[in-house]
Amino acid sequence: MTTDEITDLLTEAYIDELETVMNYLTNATVLDGIHAEEVKESLQEDIQEELDHAQILGERLKQLDESPPGSESFEANQHSLQPPADTTDVQSVIEGVLEAEDDAIGTYRSLIEAAEDANDPVTEDVAVTILADEEAHHTEFRGFQKEFPSN
């Protein structure tokens, strides 16, 4: 792997983290109903962690003499994490979070592999640290999926 491939993966992850922040914030705001409260709280807590991930990734891009992208580089990809028309449809948000976390886990595993191949232990460490957070989020929402009734 080359530094270009690593910076491409870092950039992809940076944009994905920011899209996740937007979708978590929106869903934490719009969800209604008794079943929504615990999910909303979890999303609220995860917003800052996802934003922290984006900041770490942006700093790593800068260290590699690249600039994190601005909003003109953004193309939305988290279609399943859009706020539901029925604001009590907590299950659809849970499913969307699981899909987004699966995508993030895949990206960070690819980044770890690329960093290993390029002998870039700093990027590898960044990816491993963030991967652990993403796997924890996935586990939490998999638990919600088992607990919460579908509409």
N, C-alpha and C positions, 0 to 999 in steps of 0.2 A: 504494500500500500504506500502511496505517496502522501506527502503533506497535503496536496490538493484534495485527495480523497478524504483525508481526515477533516480538513476544513469544510468540505461539502457535508459530511455527516454532522459536524458540530453546528453548521448553519441550519441544517434540517431540524436538528433537535432543538435549537434555539427558537425557531419559528413555531415548532410544535408546542413547546412549553408555553409560549405566549398565547397561542390559540386555546390551549387548555385553560389558562387563566381566564380568558374571556368567557369560555363556555361554563366553567365552574362558577364564576361570578354570576352569570346570568341565571343558571339553574338554581343556585343558592338563593337567588332573589325571587324567582317566579314560582317555585314549587309551593303547593298548598296542601293542607290536610295533616291529620295526626300522624300519618305514616311518613310524612316528609321531614319532620323535624330533625331526626337523627342524621339523615342523609344530608340535609342542608348544613348542619353543624360540621359534618365531616368535610363537605366541599369548601366551606369557609376556612377551615383549618388548612386544607390542602392548597388553597389559592396562594398563600404566602410561600409555601414550600416550592410550588411550581415556579413562582416568580423568582425565588432564590436560585432555582436551577437555571433559569434563563440568564440571570446575572452571572453565574459561574461560567456558563458556556460562552457568554459574550466576552468575559474577561479572558478566557482561554483563547478565543479567536484573536483577540487583540495581542496576546502574547505570541501568537503565531503570525503576527504582522498582517492580520486580516481584520476587516471591520464587520461587526454584527450587522445584519441587514435591517433596513428601515421598513416601514409599512408598505411601501410600494413593491417590496419583494414578497409580500404575503399573498398566499392563495389558500383559502379555507379548504380543509380536508376532513374535518371531524363532523361529517354529516349526521352520524348517529348520535352525536352529543348535542344537537340543537335542542333548544327548549321545546317541550311537548306542547301541542295545541291544548291538550287537557292537562292543566297544571297540577292535577292530582295523580298523574301517571308517573309515579316515582320509579316504577320498574323500568320504564324506557330510559330514564336518566341513568339508572344503575347499569343497564346494558351498554349505554353509550360510554360511561366511564370505563367499564371493563374493556371495551374495544379500544379506547384511547390508550389505556394502560398497556394493553397487549402490544399496540403499535410502538409505544415508548420503550417497552422492554426489548423489543426486536431491534430498535434503533440503537439502544445503548449496548446491546450485545454485539452488534455489527461494529460499533465504535471501539469497543474493547478489542475485538479481533484486529481491526485496522491498526489500532495503536500498538498492539503487540507486534504485528508484522513490521511496523515502521520503527520499532524500538523507541516509542514515545511513552515512557512510563508516566509522565505527568497527565497526559490526556487519558491514558488508561485508568489512572487513579480517579480522575474526575468522573469518568463513565461508570466505574465500579461503584463509587459513592452514590451517584444519582440512581443507578440501577437498583440498589438496595431500597431506596425510597419508593421507587415506582413499584417494585415487587410488594412492598408493604401496603401501598395503596390498593393494589390489585387484590391482595388477600382480604383486606377490609371490605371491599365492595363485593367480593365473592361471598362473603358472609352476609352482607345485606341482601344479595340475590337469593340466598337460601331462606332468609327470614321474612322478607317483605312480600305481601300479596301482590299478584299482578292484577291490573285493572281489566 
